[in-house]
C-alpha cells in the first residue's frame, strides 16, 4: 500500500480524472448536432482522436494517459501496474467522464443537447454483432497503445501521441456506423448516467474490456513477450516497491512514461 503514500501516485490519479474530463467534454461536444442533417462522421472521429492525442502529450508522462478503463484493464492483464493503481485509475476515469459530460450538459442549449451523444446500436445491428465490433475496435486500439508505449522498442518513429490518436480515429471511422464507436466504457457511461438511458449499455463495457484484455494478451504474451515469471507478475499486481523488483524498470507498478517524439 506504499503507493497511497506517494505524491506521484495521487498526481497520476488526478491526471486521469482531469484528462478523461477533457476527453469526454471535447469528444461529446463535437458529436452534438447543431444543425439539421446527418452527423459528420469524420468530424467526430477527428475530434476524439485529436483530443486523445493532445491529452497523451499533456499527461502521458504523469499517468500514462489511459483515459479509458479498458486500456487500464489491458495494462493490468499484462501485469504492468498494480491492482490498486488500476482500480483508482478506473474510478478517476469514470468520475472524470461524468464531470466532463455534466459540464457539457450545463453549457449546451437544451435544443442541441439531445441524448448527449449517447452510444446506440445502429438499427439492424444485433447486440452480438455490436459486442464483436467493440471487441475488434478496442483490440486494434490497445495493440497500438502497447506497441507505441513499449519502452523495449528500439528506434521509435514519429509521435506516440499522434499514433494513439490516429488509432482511435480509425476505430471511430469504422465503428460509428455500427455502435457509435464506444471503445471506452467511461465515454459511454457518462451520457448514459445523465440521460438515464442504459439500453444495451452492457455492450459498451463487455466489448471494450474483452478487446482490451485480448490486445494485452496478444502483444505481451505472443507478439512481443515480456520475460517475467509468475512471482514477478504477482509482485507487480500487489504493488511492490520498485526496489522489491530487483531494480528492474518493469514491474514497479509505476505508469508507463511516454517519450514522445515530434514528427
Secondary structure, DSSP 4 states (H G I P E B T S, - for coil): -GGGG-HHHHHHHHHHHHHHHHHHHHHHHHTS--SSS---HHHHHHHHHHHHHHHHHHHHHHH----SHHHHHHHHHTT-S-HHHHHHHHHHHHHHHHHHHHHHHHHS-HHHHTT-S---PPTT--HHHHHHHHHHHHHHHHHHHHHHH-TT-SS--S-HHHHHHHHHHHHHHHHTTTT-----HHHHHHHHHHHT--TTTTHHHHHHHHHHHHHHHHIIIIIS-----HHHHHHHHTT--GGGGTT-STTSSPPPPP-----
